[in-house]
Amino acid sequence: MPWPRRAALALAGLLLPAMLSAQPGRVGTGKIAEVYKQYCASCHGDQMQGASAPSMLDDIWLNGGDDDSLARSIRNGFPERGMPAWGALIPEKEIRAMVIYMREMRARHDSGQLKFAEPKDSVVAPSLLHAYQVNPWLDGVNEPWSMAFLPDGGALVTEKRGRLLRVGADRKVAGRVEGLPEIDNDGQAGLFDVLLHPRYAENGWVYLAFSDLKRNKDNQKVSITRVIRGRLKGLQFVDQETIFAAKIEHYRKEGGVHFGGRLAFDREGYLFFTIGDRGAMADAQNITRPNGKVHRVHDDGRIPADNPFVAEPGAVPSIWSFGHRNPQGLAFHPETGQLFDSEHGPRGGDELNLVRRGDNYGWPVISYGMNYDGSTLTPLTAKEGMEQPVVYWVPSIAVCGINFYSGSEFPRWRNNLFIASLAAQELRRLEIVDGKVAYQEIIFKNLGRIRHVITGPDGALYVLLQSRIVRVSAAPDKVASHSGPVPSTKG
Ligand code: HEC
């Protein structure tokens, strides 16, 4: 249908929903869609869902929501508030079309056509910048927590329950690696991250984070996150060394919550790791306790002389930053070298933080969340001396692992941050510009809980689901789709 006729129909208003359902593929296309893409999308989001400028799908208008007001907003802008005036550049009739287009997009949004992709194995699915397809990579795993590719084409996979699996290049489990210390796997405890030394080819070091099971002086079973390294000898974990162990008085009753357990190397070869607050919220503000912290050590566990609290009496010298709740994602930006962590918040307080040396991230003094029972946790969301998150999610998505995409399979995703979410079951893509989230897209949803995502050496994304690992690769023709459903949310 040619555009003017379509616009006339849309003007008739009543016909709009019928037209939309008859031709769902049309909305979001046509000349005006190009105009929108060219001039507006960068601020209001590709699908009008909002980015640095407000969403135009929610029917909340600050400057009037009738057609004339919308046209005036576009024509004259609000230059002092960052909205340019378009009257000189866009002809009046196109401004009118833009208003209609905005109504269309809103109607489509309302009618639920903006569905979340729920990809089927091997079927091409669209997303904003790349079409992709999901294929099984490893089935029959039990709550995989992390994975690391080996130079031989195989991989190591940790399962939360405490098993370390060696997977061959043939994508078959060669077996369970034996010789690990005793691991507490009660409650949220378990075997967490696995990471290879940046110079693994030379030295063979494999790092593991897990909840270490011990007995305290009263013979009670206690645990807290511990980091070790060792080498693989076939299916044996040998040459074990402790990289970080807490003092026995800082272990807490076995099981329980908030272990953290993520590992990351920076470019200089320092190892960073996270320990959650272990349910002892106040400890996150106490630098004489290891819990609720991001830590930094040399690759062999020695304390770097320039760590922020080495000179503080009684401080745990490996602490790099504090005031964290349960950081289960940790990743360095491949270009800027900035460190980001993701944290499970309380109800409505999941966060992404830009982690800097010695800084306090505020837990539990400030938070955007409330208690799970709906009661107030803290009235404060900000406080002098405490850092604000880069972004937070209300409601919570139960954010877990994060990974900056660094492959070549999806060129337009390079350096974007991918986020795994457990409760919301979403794989999200975040564009981070100058330390701020400029755009968020939900790549897919509803494949089950997602615990982690990593870039494979082949450039595909590997996504760890509840009982399998899937490989997300570019669609065979590598054609990006702009016309498909593009679920997205505001930053
Ligand atoms: C450089 C960023 C930027 C670009 C590009 C931009 N806008 Fe905006 N726009 C804004 C901001 C910021 C606001 C909010 C202004 C305010 O506070 O009222 C806004 C507000 C609006 C409003 C009023 C919303 C309301 O709540 O009343 C409309 C309508 C609008 N923009 C349409 C457009 C259209 C159509 C285009 C493309 C032709 C466009 N904008 C391009 C930044 C932008």
Boltz pocket constraint, residues with backbone or C-beta under 6 A from the ligand:
constraints:
  - pocket:
      binder: B
      contacts: [[A, 35], [A, 36], [A, 39], [A, 40], [A, 41], [A, 42], [A, 43], [A, 44], [A, 52], [A, 53], [A, 54], [A, 60], [A, 61], [A, 62], [A, 63], [A, 64], [A, 69], [A, 70], [A, 73], [A, 74], [A, 78], [A, 81], [A, 82], [A, 83], [A, 84], [A, 86], [A, 98]]
      max_distance: 6.0
